[in-house]
């Protein structure tokens, strides 16, 4: 795909949602919006284009933002959605919001309605610049900010002192085998204690075993995400998990039994 060439709109508007579970109640509390062109995980070529091409990157981010706003505005549950924004190309945010405001009627009112149920995931190295930091802090006035992929970034922790966030997502490379790896356990104990001290929630990514989930639960990690519960699902299937009285284990087992392989 050539630089600057935008994939068809049909592709950019296709998203799946991976459930995120409250480890204390074992219920779905939120979901992460993931780009799924043609309903399938993107190819390596498509991921490289998404990471490197500013036109494609911004377009996918804008479509995800619009999708999340509309999904949350019609949802009757308290479940939230997170979208990934790359600050590498976002600058002051003006070019990001311009097409969104054209596509969404009364954008300000819709954003206020959705409020903190819209979670913006950013990596710490992407908010080092003043323009990017100011934009993220502006978003935090209405929405929740999460630091994504914590534990694998190359940016110093001091970057995290300059913007307002209330959630940290621990990368799967740290979470994997945390039930048996002493180094990972020490790192997570330090991280969870620090986050609790400043009132920041912790979400562990890439949980694949019940043993990992049990360790994280004992440690005080609030939320979990991973194939232990579910891969990313089409929006209508994710919506079925958002019923407040159903546990994720009950609803997921029933849903997956009826899903095509």
C-alpha positions in Angstrom: 0.0 0.0 0.0 1.5 3.3 -1.0 2.1 6.1 1.5 -0.9 8.4 1.9 -3.2 5.9 0.2 -6.3 5.4 2.4 -7.9 1.9 2.5 -11.6 1.8 1.5 -14.0 3.3 4.0 -15.6 -0.1 4.4 -12.4 -1.5 5.9 -11.8 1.5 8.2 -15.3 1.2 9.6 -14.9 -2.4 10.7 -14.0 -2.9 14.3 -14.3 -5.7 16.8 -14.2 -5.3 20.6 -12.2 -7.4 23.1 -14.0 -7.7 26.4 -12.2 -6.4 29.6 -13.2 -8.0 32.8 -13.5 -6.7 36.4 -11.4 -9.2 38.2 -13.3 -8.8 41.5 -16.8 -9.6 40.0 -15.8 -11.6 36.9 -18.1 -9.5 34.8 -17.4 -7.5 31.6 -16.8 -3.9 32.6 -15.4 -2.6 29.3 -13.9 -3.4 25.9 -11.0 -2.4 23.7 -11.9 -1.4 20.1 -9.6 -3.2 17.6 -9.3 -2.6 13.9 -10.5 -5.6 11.9 -10.5 -4.9 8.1 -12.9 -7.3 6.4 -13.7 -8.7 9.8 -10.2 -10.3 10.2 -7.1 -9.3 12.1 -5.0 -6.9 10.0 -2.0 -8.3 8.1 1.5 -7.4 9.0 1.6 -5.1 5.9 -1.6 -3.3 7.1 -0.2 -3.0 10.6 3.0 -1.4 9.3 1.0 1.0 7.2 -1.2 1.9 10.2 2.0 2.5 12.3 3.9 4.5 9.7 1.4 6.3 7.4 -0.1 9.5 9.0 -3.1 9.5 6.7 -4.1 6.0 7.4 -3.3 6.3 11.1 -5.4 9.3 11.6 -8.3 8.0 9.5 -8.5 4.7 11.5 -8.2 6.7 14.8 -11.0 9.0 13.7 -13.3 6.2 12.6 -12.6 4.4 15.9 -13.5 7.5 17.9 -16.8 8.0 16.0 -17.6 4.3 16.3 -17.0 4.3 20.1 -19.1 7.5 20.6 -22.1 6.1 18.7 -21.9 2.7 20.4 -21.7 4.2 23.9 -24.4 6.8 23.3 -27.0 4.1 22.5 -25.8 1.6 25.2 -27.9 1.3 28.3 -25.1 -0.3 30.4 -22.3 1.3 32.3 -19.7 -0.6 30.2 -17.0 1.6 28.7 -15.0 1.4 25.4 -11.3 2.2 24.8 -9.8 3.4 21.6 -6.1 3.6 20.7 -4.8 6.9 19.6 -1.3 7.4 18.2 0.1 10.7 19.3 2.9 10.4 16.8 0.8 12.1 14.1 -1.9 13.8 16.2 -0.2 17.1 17.0 -2.5 19.6 18.7 -5.6 17.5 17.8 -7.2 20.1 15.4 -6.7 18.0 12.3 -7.9 15.0 14.3 -11.3 16.5 15.3 -12.1 18.4 12.1 -13.5 15.4 10.2 -15.1 14.0 13.3 -17.1 17.2 13.9 -18.3 17.0 10.3 -19.4 13.4 10.6 -21.1 13.7 14.0 -24.0 16.0 14.8 -23.4 18.1 17.9 -20.1 16.4 18.8 -19.6 18.3 22.0 -23.0 17.2 23.4 -22.3 13.6 22.4 -18.9 13.7 24.0 -20.4 15.0 27.2 -23.1 12.3 27.2 -20.5 9.6 26.8 -18.0 11.2 29.2 -15.6 9.0 31.1 -17.0 5.8 29.5 -14.8 6.6 26.5 -11.3 5.6 27.3 -8.4 6.9 25.3 -5.3 4.6 25.2 -2.0 6.2 24.5 1.6 5.0 24.9 3.8 7.1 27.2 6.5 7.8 24.6 3.8 9.4 22.3 2.9 12.2 24.6 6.4 13.7 25.2 5.7 16.8 23.0 4.0 19.9 24.3 1.3 19.8 21.6 0.5 16.2 22.2 0.5 16.6 26.0 -1.9 19.5 25.8 -4.2 17.6 23.5 -4.3 14.5 25.8 -4.9 16.7 28.8 -7.7 18.4 27.0 -9.3 15.0 26.2 -9.0 14.1 29.9 -11.5 16.8 30.8 -14.2 14.7 29.4 -12.8 11.2 28.9 -10.6 8.7 30.7 -6.9 8.5 29.7 -5.1 5.2 29.9 -1.4 4.5 29.5 -1.1 1.5 27.1 1.6 -1.1 26.8 3.2 -0.2 30.1 6.4 -2.0 30.8 7.8 -2.2 27.3 8.1 1.5 26.3 11.4 3.2 25.8 10.3 6.6 27.2 11.3 7.6 30.7 8.7 7.5 33.5 9.0 11.3 33.8 6.9 11.6 30.6 4.0 10.3 32.6 4.2 13.2 35.0 3.0 15.7 32.4 -0.4 14.4 31.5 -3.6 13.3 33.3 -4.3 9.6 33.3 -6.3 7.3 35.6 -5.6 3.9 34.1 -2.4 1.9 33.3 -2.5 -1.2 31.0 0.3 -3.6 31.6 1.7 -5.2 28.5 1.2 -8.9 28.0 5.0 -9.5 27.9 4.9 -8.6 31.7 1.7 -10.4 32.4 2.6 -13.7 30.7 3.8 -16.3 33.3 3.3 -13.8 36.2 2.0 -16.7 38.3 5.4 -18.4 38.3 8.0 -15.8 37.4 9.4 -14.1 40.5 10.8 -11.1 38.6 7.5 -10.4 37.0 5.8 -10.7 40.4 8.1 -8.2 41.9 7.6 -5.7 39.1 3.8 -6.1 39.2 3.8 -5.7 43.0 5.7 -2.4 42.7 3.5 -1.2 39.9 0.2 -2.0 41.5 1.3 -0.5 44.8 2.4 2.7 43.1 -0.8 3.0 41.1 -3.0 2.4 44.2 -1.1 5.2 45.9 -2.0 7.7 43.3 -5.6 6.4 42.6 -4.8 4.8 39.2 -6.5 1.6 38.1 -4.4 -1.3 36.6 -5.6 -3.4 33.7 -3.5 -6.5 32.8 -3.4 -7.4 29.1 -2.8 -10.8 27.6 -4.1 -13.1 30.4 -4.4 -16.6 29.1 -4.6 -18.8 32.2 -6.8 -19.0 35.3 -3.6 -19.1 37.4 -2.4 -15.8 36.0 -5.8 -14.3 36.7 -5.8 -15.6 40.2 -2.4 -14.1 41.0 -3.3 -10.7 39.5 -6.6 -10.8 41.5 -4.7 -11.4 44.8 -2.3 -8.7 43.9 -5.1 -6.2 43.6 -5.2 -5.7 39.8 -8.6 -4.3 39.0 -9.2 -5.4 35.4 -8.1 -8.1 33.0 -8.1 -8.7 29.3 -7.1 -11.7 27.3 -7.9 -15.0 25.6 -8.7 -16.6 28.9 -12.1 -14.9 28.5 -12.4 -14.0 24.8 -10.7 -12.8 21.6 -12.1 -9.7 20.0 -15.7 -10.1 19.1 -18.0 -8.4 16.6 -19.8 -5.5 18.2 -23.2 -7.2 18.4 -21.7 -10.2 20.2 -19.9 -7.9 22.6 -23.1 -6.0 23.3 -24.7 -9.3 24.4 -22.0 -9.4 27.2 -22.9 -6.0 28.6 -26.0 -7.2 30.5 -25.4 -6.1 34.1 -26.7 -9.3 35.7 -24.7 -11.8 33.8 -21.1 -12.9 34.6 -18.6 -13.0 31.8 -18.1 -16.7 32.3 -21.8 -17.5 31.8 -22.4 -15.1 28.9 -19.2 -15.9 27.1 -19.6 -19.7 27.3 -23.1 -19.4 25.9 -22.0 -16.9 23.2 -19.0 -18.9 22.1 -21.1 -22.1 21.8 -23.3 -20.4 19.2 -20.5 -18.6 17.4 -19.1 -20.0 14.1 -15.6 -21.5 14.5 
